[in-house]
Amino acid sequence: MGKQREQKYRTAIYCRLSDEDYEKKREVSESIENQMFICRKYIEERPELEEAEVYIDDGHTGLDYDRAGYIRMMEDVDAGKIDCIITKSLARLGREHAETIRLFKVTFVMKRIRYIAVVDNIDFTAAFFRMLFRRRHSYKIHCNIQRP
């Protein structure tokens, strides 16, 4: 039998600087440069990852997803150009919990997106998301059946 070919993930680097830190900004803030450095170093150390594009929202809150860089990245996900999204931390992706959960539970599973948050030590595949949410759903059903 021949060797199975390892998947090469077309990886989007997503960087966001909160609007509170925006006043300290230069052309590209040090925080954004630092986020890109951390993500690129992570990618360089993993041969299955290749950088596809960098998406930046400099000076935008994480409490909503109406951000130009984020929207462009998700359009590329929808177009099949991206298999993986990497951020420095989960908070860089977003801080609005309901939308972030929907993103993981629906979009990443349906589009088979791998998600990595480097400093949070998160590396989730779509298969992991499916298993996680099925297990949680199964547990909720179990609890409902057990109630008198």
C-alpha positions in Angstrom: 0.0 0.0 0.0 1.2 3.5 -0.8 1.6 6.3 1.7 -1.5 8.5 2.2 -0.9 12.1 1.1 -1.0 14.5 4.1 -3.5 17.3 3.7 -2.0 20.8 3.2 -4.1 23.4 5.0 -4.5 26.7 3.2 -4.2 28.9 6.3 -5.7 32.3 6.9 -3.9 34.4 9.5 -6.5 36.7 11.2 -5.2 39.6 13.3 -7.4 42.1 15.2 -6.5 45.0 17.4 -9.3 46.3 19.7 -10.5 49.8 19.3 -9.3 50.7 22.8 -5.7 50.3 21.6 -6.3 52.0 18.3 -5.0 55.4 19.5 -1.5 53.9 20.0 -1.4 52.8 16.4 1.2 53.4 13.8 0.7 52.4 10.1 0.4 48.8 11.3 0.4 48.5 15.0 3.0 46.6 17.0 0.2 44.4 18.3 -0.8 43.4 14.8 2.9 42.8 13.8 3.3 40.7 16.9 0.2 38.6 16.1 1.4 38.0 12.6 4.8 37.0 13.9 3.4 34.5 16.3 1.0 33.0 13.7 3.7 32.8 11.0 6.2 31.1 13.4 3.5 28.5 14.3 2.9 27.9 10.6 6.6 27.6 9.7 6.9 24.9 12.4 4.1 22.8 10.9 4.6 21.4 7.4 0.9 20.7 6.9 0.1 24.4 7.1 0.7 26.9 4.4 0.0 30.6 4.7 -2.8 31.6 2.2 -3.6 35.2 3.2 -3.5 37.6 6.1 -6.6 39.4 7.2 -6.4 42.4 9.5 -8.9 44.5 11.4 -6.9 47.2 13.1 -8.9 49.2 15.6 -12.1 47.1 15.7 -13.9 45.7 18.7 -14.3 42.0 19.1 -17.9 42.3 20.3 -19.3 42.3 16.8 -18.3 40.6 13.5 -19.0 43.6 11.2 -15.3 43.9 10.4 -13.9 44.3 6.9 -11.0 41.8 7.3 -13.2 39.2 9.1 -15.9 39.5 6.4 -13.3 39.1 3.6 -11.8 36.1 5.3 -15.2 34.4 5.7 -16.0 35.2 2.0 -12.8 33.3 1.2 -13.9 30.4 3.5 -17.2 30.3 1.6 -15.3 30.3 -1.7 -13.2 27.3 -0.6 -9.9 29.3 -0.6 -9.3 28.6 3.1 -9.1 25.3 5.1 -7.7 26.7 8.3 -7.9 29.9 10.4 -5.1 30.8 12.8 -5.2 33.6 15.4 -2.8 34.5 18.2 -5.7 33.9 20.7 -9.4 33.1 20.7 -10.1 36.7 21.8 -8.6 38.0 18.6 -11.3 36.1 16.6 -14.1 37.6 18.6 -15.6 38.2 22.0 -19.3 37.9 21.2 -19.9 34.4 22.6 -23.2 33.5 20.7 -21.7 34.3 17.3 -18.4 32.6 18.1 -20.2 29.4 19.2 -22.3 29.6 16.0 -19.1 30.0 14.0 -17.6 26.9 15.5 -20.8 24.8 15.7 -22.1 25.6 12.2 -19.6 27.3 9.8 -16.4 25.5 10.8 -18.1 22.1 10.8 -20.0 22.6 7.5 -17.0 24.1 5.8 -14.5 21.6 7.4 -12.4 24.5 8.8 -9.5 23.8 11.2 -9.1 26.5 13.8 -5.9 27.3 15.8 -5.5 29.8 18.6 -1.7 29.7 19.3 -1.3 31.1 22.8 -4.5 29.4 24.0 -3.1 26.0 22.8 -6.3 25.4 20.7 -6.1 23.3 17.5 -9.5 22.1 16.6 -10.5 20.3 13.4 -14.0 20.2 12.0 -14.2 16.6 13.2 -13.4 17.7 16.7 -16.2 20.3 16.6 -18.7 17.7 15.4 -17.7 15.3 18.2 -17.8 18.0 20.9 -21.2 19.3 20.0 -22.7 15.9 19.5 -21.5 14.8 22.9 -22.9 18.0 24.5 -26.2 17.5 22.7 -26.3 13.9 23.7 -25.6 14.8 27.4 -28.4 17.4 27.3 -30.9 14.8 26.0 -29.7 12.3 28.7 -30.3 14.9 31.4 -33.8 15.7 30.1 -34.7 12.0 30.1 -33.4 11.5 33.6 -35.5 14.2 35.1 -38.7 13.0 36.9 
